[in-house]
Amino acid sequence: MTRGNQREKDRERAQARAGNKGKTKDDGLTPEQRRERDGKALQEKAAKKAAQAAAAGGNTAGGGTGSKNKK
């Protein structure tokens, strides 16, 4: 046995790390409620990004001014 108790120690460490995760999948919502919540969050995020783009001059194309094919 060349590794000794290294595997056991590693399992203990992995278990300790997994036990500290705060995010759980069980949030008490049905799939429909979860979809509504997530959809609303995405809409708010898109609206915020659109407001930032409008404040920055309205250039939302993302193309920039440079071109790779300039000669």
URDAWO-V286552 format. One record per residue. N is the residue number from 1. RES is the residue in three letters. PSI is psi as a letter, one per 40 degrees, with the letter a starting at -180 (999 if undefined). Layout:
n:N res:RES psi:PSI
n:N res:RES psi:PSI
//
This chain:
n:1 res:MET psi:h
n:2 res:THR psi:d
n:3 res:ARG psi:e
n:4 res:GLY psi:b
n:5 res:ASN psi:f
n:6 res:GLN psi:d
n:7 res:ARG psi:d
n:8 res:GLU psi:d
n:9 res:LYS psi:d
n:10 res:ASP psi:d
n:11 res:ARG psi:d
n:12 res:GLU psi:d
n:13 res:ARG psi:d
n:14 res:ALA psi:d
n:15 res:GLN psi:d
n:16 res:ALA psi:d
n:17 res:ARG psi:d
n:18 res:ALA psi:d
n:19 res:GLY psi:e
n:20 res:ASN psi:e
n:21 res:LYS psi:h
n:22 res:GLY psi:d
n:23 res:LYS psi:h
n:24 res:THR psi:i
n:25 res:LYS psi:d
n:26 res:ASP psi:g
n:27 res:ASP psi:e
n:28 res:GLY psi:e
n:29 res:LEU psi:i
n:30 res:THR psi:i
n:31 res:PRO psi:d
n:32 res:GLU psi:d
n:33 res:GLN psi:d
n:34 res:ARG psi:d
n:35 res:ARG psi:d
n:36 res:GLU psi:d
n:37 res:ARG psi:d
n:38 res:ASP psi:d
n:39 res:GLY psi:d
n:40 res:LYS psi:d
n:41 res:ALA psi:d
n:42 res:LEU psi:d
n:43 res:GLN psi:d
n:44 res:GLU psi:d
n:45 res:LYS psi:d
n:46 res:ALA psi:d
n:47 res:ALA psi:d
n:48 res:LYS psi:d
n:49 res:LYS psi:d
n:50 res:ALA psi:d
n:51 res:ALA psi:d
n:52 res:GLN psi:d
n:53 res:ALA psi:d
n:54 res:ALA psi:d
n:55 res:ALA psi:d
n:56 res:ALA psi:e
n:57 res:GLY psi:e
n:58 res:GLY psi:e
n:59 res:ASN psi:g
n:60 res:THR psi:e
n:61 res:ALA psi:d
n:62 res:GLY psi:e
n:63 res:GLY psi:d
n:64 res:GLY psi:a
n:65 res:THR psi:e
n:66 res:GLY psi:i
n:67 res:SER psi:i
n:68 res:LYS psi:d
n:69 res:ASN psi:f
n:70 res:LYS psi:i
n:71 res:LYS psi:999
//
